[in-house]
């Protein structure tokens, strides 16, 4: 059951925040943010940190084999757990 966003605690909202950010949701429309200055400030800080991090390595993408190695490691790990 999903809790009413208008009565959500800061802890509950902050637990959902990574998923909200990852989904590309319009966070300005989130009822909790409209009523909670603490969480608005937190989000502003996170956005500032993310922007600063993007300027450290603009346009740098890891080589394709990095993603291949990650995928291979995940598949290997899944195979080990099936035994």
Buried (B, 14 or more C-beta within 10 A) or exposed (E): EEEEBEEBEEEEBBEBBEEBBEEEEEBEEBEBBEEBEEBBEBBEEEEEEEEEEEEEEEEEEEEEEEEEEEEEEEEEEEEEEEE
